[in-house]
């Protein structure tokens, strides 16, 4: 048999199979998932077969590519259908992104794009220099969602959450808090099934944003437990904070805020009439989920940025092939790479809030003349000051950005190359943009099949070269971009750095030495002790609340944070440590169950706070002038990014 990937399984199918197991089989489920993952698989049409042993086969039937019903997973063992194999197969397979349910008349149009969850009402602001007051030990923090109640309740106004939505949000909160309590090590298949059940319920109650957040947590938990090299703890921290924050806000938001918290199940495309588009560049798209393709960036006559993409399962091989395929937009015969240097005249255009161009039947497009980066209207993109561009991009790349907020994470800079610098994670290119701000240019994708790495290393050998570049902002305490496109060193054309390969003949002065990077990059956040709180937030995720509770006294760390002008961080660290260690006892001295809701509320406040301050430091690092390079912002002076906690 040959190895074949398992088809995605609907969340409700996995949850049902796990819930139907006996307590004895649930204890064996994680071991069964691990064992099943090493067995050979074979695909025959819509059916994937797993050889459980020499005499037993397990089949997953996926018409349309998704296992949508419980009966679609069958096992040939003697205990079937009550065996552990069916549930193990569902847990080993990726979770399917469910089709959106039709919204009821009272509910608004919903979408699954993530938006910024707010922290509890008691969460301190990074702008507030006053330390927070630790919550009372024996009470549940106000940030925990109110439990579902069966008492009669008046019919809510259209801009309030329904009782069913509040109940679904409470289930999301409980499932997320349980993961935070147990950590990655303890969040096995049973805990993941609880998340999947909560996600399914949230989707049925018209809360697609919360459902999407829960599915993201499940996907990252599986990657962490499987030892996936692409897994990063910071990603799971963000996903958990998004899940908990969204669940909390359902019960407190109203009006437009509630619509953002609910989310949308489909990306809306609105008519935009006739557009004149000018190509900027094309970038390869390769995702961790195995998808690949290309995205071409274009600008309208008034400077708005839009994208035309083609991404589907296929990985980097598909990305390289799609770049030379015809763009799916009207009747144009341009390929993606050609469109990046040409233009389009589009009638009947439809555009999503994030700038994606629709390709419906009513859209008509014909090839038109493009514009050079030094000609209007494209030249105006480089006229905005770098600090202003960075602040705009931060609103887009923020970990908890509001959905449909628009904007782009791209920066358009004129730079002078300074050479290569070595970092702990590898080598990057140092440049100085107009205004004197030093910028580190990193590789957008390290895959050797793409040209990013080779081009950046070649450019690093030509210090003094002036280029007009396009990069994607990387939130960091120092100015940092991933390099996507640039003008040609000769000034004659542009280079898509993911697809086009430069040669030494294109460079004016090859052979410059590689310089060592400073031990600590300059910037407002270079000396900030914010990491003292960030690492405690991240430590909770791998091993759970108990690990944080076993820490010793954090008074010294809190004192250091206060001396650095971060008293709120000091208060959050003290409260988080106290909440993790707190365990009440009954009259007989027996330990009572831990307050998982209270700890989750403290952790959420700390996670959202560190993200907001880190983004403030990133914005301050782009400000020109010597003061920005030597002094870090305090809570009283640092700018607060949009969507950060108040």
N, C-alpha and C positions, 0 to 999 in steps of 0.2 A: 504494500500500500504506500501511497505517496502522501506527504503531509499537505493538508488543506486547511485554510483558516475556517474557524467556526463562524456561522452566520450570526448577525445580531439577533438578540432575543428581546422581545418587548418587556419593559420593566414589570408589568403586572403579571406576566407569565413566571418570571423568576421569583417574584414575591409569593405567588400562590404556591408554587412547588415547594419552596422552603417552609412556608407556614403549614403545609400539609404533612411535613415530616414529624415523626415522633420525637420526643425529647432525646431519646437515645441516639437516633440517627443524626439529629442536629449537632451533637457533639462530635460526630465523625465526619461532618460535612467538609470542613476545611481540608482534612487529610484526603478526602475523596476528590476534591477539586484539584489538589496538587498531583495526585496520582493520574487523574484523567488527562491532565495537561501534557503528560509525557507519553500518552498512548497514540498510536498511528491513526490518522484520519484519511478519509477518501471522499471526494465529491463526485456525485453522479446527478447532473442536472440541478434540481432544486433541493436535493437531499445530501446531507453530509453524514457519513457513517464513521463512528468511533469504535475501534476494537477494544472493548473493555477487557477482555481476555481472549484466550484461544477459542472459546465457545460462545461468547456473548458479544452482541453488537448493540450499539446505541445509535439511534437515528434522529436527526434533526431535520424536519421538513420545513423549508423556508420559501414558500411561493412568493414571488416578488422580492426575494432577498432578505426577508425578516421572518423569524419564528413568531407568529402572532397569537397562537393559542396553546393551551396546556397540552392538548392532545397531539400537537405537532411534534412532541418529543416522546419517543417510544423506546423502551428497553426490552431486551430479550431475556433478562435474568428471571429467576424463579420468583423473586419478590415483587416484580413489577405488577402494577404501576406504583406501589408504595415503597419502592427502593430508593436508595440515596443517589443512584447514578443519574436519574433525570434532573434532580435539583443541582447536582454537581456540574452537569453539562451546561445548564442555564447560567450558573454562576461563573463558569470558565469562559463563556462567550461574552463578547462585548454587548453592552446595553444599547438597544436600539433607540434612536431619536423618534419618539412617537409622533404620529400624524396629529395635527391640531384638531381639537374638537370644535364644532360650531358653537359660537358664543350665544348665550341667551339674549333676549331682547334688552334686558336691563344692564348687560355687561358691555363695556366698550370693546373696540377692536384690540386684540391682545397680541403680544410678540414675545419671543424667547430671548431677545437680546438682553444681556445683563445690564443692570443699572446700579447706581451707587446706593447701597443700603446705608441707612443712618444708624448710628450707635444709640444706645439707650439715652433717655432724657437726662440721666445723671452723668453722661460722658463729658469730661472736661474738654475745653477747646484748646488747641495748640496756641491760640492767641491769648489765652487767659493765664497770667503769671501766677495765679493763686493755686496752691496745691489742692487737690480734691480731698473731700472728706470720705474716709473709708466707710462702706455700707455697714450697717449693724450686722453682727455675726449671725444672729438667729433668724433673720428675716430673708425672704426671697427678694432679690433686687427688682426694682421696677422694670428693668429691661426684659425680664422673662415674660413671654406672651401669656396672657390670661388663659387659664384652662377652659376647655369647652364646658358649657353649662347647658342643662336641659330645661332651665327655667324659661317661661315664655318671655319673648323679647319683641318689642315693637319692630315693625318692618323698617329696615334702615333706609335712609335717603339714598338716591342714586349714587352719591359720591362717598358712600361709606361701604365698608366690606360687609358682606352678608354673614350671618352666623355660620353657614357652611364653610365659607372662606376662612373665617377665624379658626374654625376647628381644624381645617387643613393646614393652616399656618402653624397652629400649635403642634400638629404632628410633625411638620418639618423641623420645628425647633427642637422637639424632643429627640428626633432621630439624629440631628446634628450634634446636640449636646451629648448624646450617648457616645458618638464617635470621638468627641473631644475628651470625654471621660476615660475611654479605653485606649485611645491612641491607635496608631496604625497597627501596632502589634496585636491589639485585642479586637480590632474591627474586622472580624472575619466575615464569612458568607452570611451569617445570621444578621449581623448589624447592617451589612450592605443590603440585605433583603428588606429590612425595615426602612431604609432610605428609599429603595425602589418603590415600596408600597406607598410611602408618603409622597413621592414624586408623582405616582399614578393618580392618587387622590387629588393632589394639587392641580394636576392637569384637568381632571374632570370638573373641578370647582373653579375653573377659569383663572388659574394662577400659573401660567406657563413659565414665568421668570423663576419662581421658586422651584418648579419642577426641573427646569434646566440646571439650576444650581445644584440640586440634589444629585442629578445624573453626573455632573462634573465631579462631584466629590467621590461618587462610586468609581468612576473611571480612574481617578488619581489614586484611590485606595488600592485598587487592583494592580495598578502599575507599581506602586510602592511595595506591595507584598510579593510581587513577582520579580522584584529586582530590576525593573526596566531602567536601563541607563539614562533614558531621557527624563526620568522622574526627578522633580525638584521639590523639596519641602516647602519652599516659598509659594509654589503654585497651589499646594493643598491648603496652606494658610489662607491664601486669598479666596479659594473656593469655599472653605468653611466659613470665613467671615461674610462672604456674599450670601451664603445660605442662611446663616443665623440672622444677619441684618435684615434680609428680605422678609423672613418669617416674622420678625418683631414688628416691622413697619406696617404689615398688613392690618394689624389691629389699631394702629395709631394714625395712619395716613388718611387723607381725604382729598377729594377733588383731583387736580392734576397730579399731585404726588402719588395718590393711590393708583392712578392709571399707570404711572411709571413703575410702581412696585408690582402691580399685577403683570405687566409686560405684555408683549404681543406674540402670538403663536406664529405669525407670518410676517416677513419683512414687507411693509407697505411700500408700494410704488405709486407715486402721484404724477399726474401729467405735468409736463414742463414745456410744452409747446415746441417751437423750433430752436435748435441749438447749433451754434458754430463751435466745433471742437478742434483743439490744437494738441497734437501728441507731445508728450513729455518724455516718457521712457517706458520700458517693459521690464518687469521683474519676474523671476521664477518663484513659484509657490510650492513648497514641499512641507507637508504637515506630518506630525508624529503619528497620525492615524493612518498613514499610507496614501494620502491623497496627493496629487501633483497637478500642476498646470501653470498657467501664466496669467499675470494681471498687468494690463496696460493702463497707465495713468494719462489722462487728458485734462485740459483746462478749457473752460468756457471763455467767451470774449470778455466777461467781467471778472475773470480770475478764479472762479469756483473750480475745485478739483473734483473730477469724476473718475470712475474706473470701469473698465470692461474686462471681465474675467472669464476664464474657462478652467475650472478645477473639478477633478473627478478622481476616483480611485486609480492609482497607477504609480505614485512615487516620483522620484527624480527623473526616471526615463520618460514618463509622460510629460513632465515639465519641459524637457528639452525638445520634445516633438511638437507640443502645442504651440510653442513660440512661432513656428513657421506655418501654422494653420490659419485659415481664414477666420476673421473675427465674426462672431455671431451677432451681428447688428445690421439689420436692414439688408440691402442688396450689395453692400460693399465687397470688393474682392481683396481688400487689404489683409495681410497677415498681422498678427499682434506686433511683431517687431517693426513692420512697415508703418503701422499706425502710430507707433511711438515716435516717428519722425515726420509724419504727414498730418493731414487734417480730415475732418468729416463735417458734412452738413446734414443734420438730422432733423426730421420733422416727426411730429407725434411722439416726441421723446417722453419716457417715464424714468423717474429718478427716485431712489430710496433715500431715506434721511442720511445714510452714511455715504451717499454719493455713487452708489452702484447704478449703472444704466440698465434699464430693462430692455429685453429683446422680444417684445410681443409682436404679434402679426401686424399691428397698426403702425409699427415703427418703420420709418423709411430713412435710409442713409446712403449718401453718395460721397465719393472721394473728393476732397478739396485740398487746397494748398495749406501746408503747415507753416510753422513759424520757428525761426531759430530762437535759442534761449536768450539771445541778446536783442531780440525784436519784440515789440508789443504784439499781443498782450502778455506773453510769457515773461518778458524782462521785468515786469512789475513784481513778480513773485520773489525776486532777489532784492527788492528795494526795502522790504520790511526789516527793521533791526532784528538781529539774532535773538535778543532777549525777548522781544515781543513774539517772535515765532515760537520760541521754546515754551512760553507761557500758554500759547494757543495749543501747541501740540500736547502739553501736559494734560489739558482738559480732555484730550482724546485717549491718551494712553494710561490715564489714571486707573489704578486697580479697581476702582468702584465708580467708573464714569457712568453718568446717566445715559440711558438708551436714547437713540434718536437725537443725540445732542449735536450731530454733525461735526464738522471740523475734520482735520487730518493730522496725522502724527509725523508728517514730512517737514523737513527744514531745507531751505534753499539758501546756500551760503557761497560766498566768494572767499577762497582760502589760499594760503601759501603753505606748501608742504614743508615740514621740518625734518622728517625722517622717521624711522621706526623706533619704537620703544617697547621694551620687554615688560610684561606683566606676569602675574602668577598664573593667569589663564592662557597665556600665549603672547604673541606679538601683535601690536596694533600700530596704526599710523598716526603720528602727531602732526597737527596742522594748526595754523593760526588764522582765525577768521577776521574779517574787517571789524575793527573795534578793539583788536588786541586780545581777544579771549582765546586761550589755547583749547583746542578740541581734539579729543581722541576718536579716531575713525576705526571702527572694528569691522570684522567680517560679518556679513549678513547671514551666510550659511556656509558651514565648513565642509559640506559634501564635496569630495574631490572631482565629481563629475561636473560641477558648476565652476564658473570662472572667478568667483568672488575672491578666494584666498590668493590665487596666483596673481590676479590684477593688483590687489592691495600690496602684496609683497614687492611687486615690480615698481609701483608708485613710490614705495618707501625708499627706493634707491635714487630718487631724483629730488633731493631737497632744493628748495628755492623755486620749484615749479608752481605757478599760479593756476588754479583750476576753479571752475564754477561747478559746484557739486549739489547733489540731492541725497539726503540721508534721512534715516528714521531715528527719531529721538529714543535714546535709552535712558530711563530715569536713573540717575546716579548722583552722588554728591559732587561730581565734577562734570563738565560738559562732555557729552559722549553721544556718538551717532553710529549706526550701522550704515556703511556706504553702499548706495544703490546705483547711482549713475553719476557721470561726470562729463565735463567737456573733454574733448580729446586733447592730449598734451600739446599737439600742434595747433589747436584752436580751429581746426577745419570742420569738426563734426562733434557728435556726442557719442558716449559709450555706455551701453547697458552692461554694467559690470558683472551681472550674473550670467550673461550669455556671450558677450563679445570679449575676446581675449587680446590683450595688448601684447606687444613684443618690445624687445629692447630698442629696436629701431625707432619706436614711437617716442622714446624718451630723450630729452635734451642732454642729460648728464648722468649716465648710469655709473654705478660703482661706489656710491657713498657708503660710509660705514654705518653699522647699526649702533645706536646709542642706548645706554641703560636708562630705564625710566626712573624718575624720582621714587624714593621709598613710599611717599604718600602724595598722590596727586593733589595739586592745589585746588581750592574751592571752599565755599562756606561750610560744607559738611565734612571737610577732611579731618578735623579734630573733634567732631561731635561724638559724645559718648552715647548717642541714641541706641547704638548696637547693644548696650547693656539690657535695654528693655526688649529690643527685637529678638535677641537670642532666647530670652525666656518665653516669648510668644511662640517661637519656632520649636523650642524644646518640648512643649506640651504635645505637639502633634505626633511625633513618632512613638512616644511611650505613654502618653496620657497624663491625667491630672496628678496621679500619685508621684510621678517623677519630679514634678515641680514642687509638690508638697514636701519632699525629702530634702530640699535645698536648705542650706543653713541660713543664717541671718543675712538679709540684703541691705542692712543699714549703710554699709560702706558704699555700695553701688548707688543707693538712693542719694547719699550725700554728694557723690560725684556728679550726678545728674543735676542736682540743685545748683552746684557751683558753676555748671556750664549754662545756666539759665533755662533749665528744663524742669521746673518744679512739678509740673503736671505729670511728666514721665516718672518722676520719683514717686509721686503719690500712687500712680497706677501700678508701678512695680511692687510697692509695699502691699497694696490691696490685693493684687493678683496672688502674691506669695501667701498672704494670710488666708485667702479663700481656698487655695489649693491644700493648705495644711489643716484647715478647720474640719474637725469631725466631732459631732455631738454624741453624748452617751445618754442612755436611759437611766432610770432609777437604780437599775441593777448593775450599772457600769458597762453595759454592752454597747458597742458602737452602733449608732443609727446610720441609715443610708446617707451617703454623701449628698450634699446639695448641688446636684449637677447643673440645675438651672442657674443658680447663683454664680457658680464658677464660670459657666459659659458666658454670662453677662459681663463679668470682669475681663475675661479673655477677649471678648469681642471689642470692648472699649479699648483695650491695649492695642489690639491688632489694627483697628481703624485709626487710632491716634498715631502710631508709628508710620503708617502709610502716608497720612496727611503731612506730618513733619518732614518725612523724607522727600516728598514732592515739593514742599516749600524750599528745602535746601537745594533741590535740583534747579528750581526756578531762579533762586538767588545766585547760583553758580554761573548763570549765563549773563548776569549783569556785568558790564565792563567797569573797569576802574580798579585801582589797587586795593580799595577797601573790601571788594568782593572776594579777593584772593587770600585775604589774611584773617578775616573775621567771620565767624559763623553766626547765623541768625539765632536769636533767642525766641522763646514762645511769644514774647511781647512784640517782636519786630518782624518775625518771619512772615512772608505772605502766605495766606491760606489758599490752597488750590480749590477750584470749584468741586463741590461734592464732598469735601472733607468734613469730619464731624465738628459740630458746634459745641 
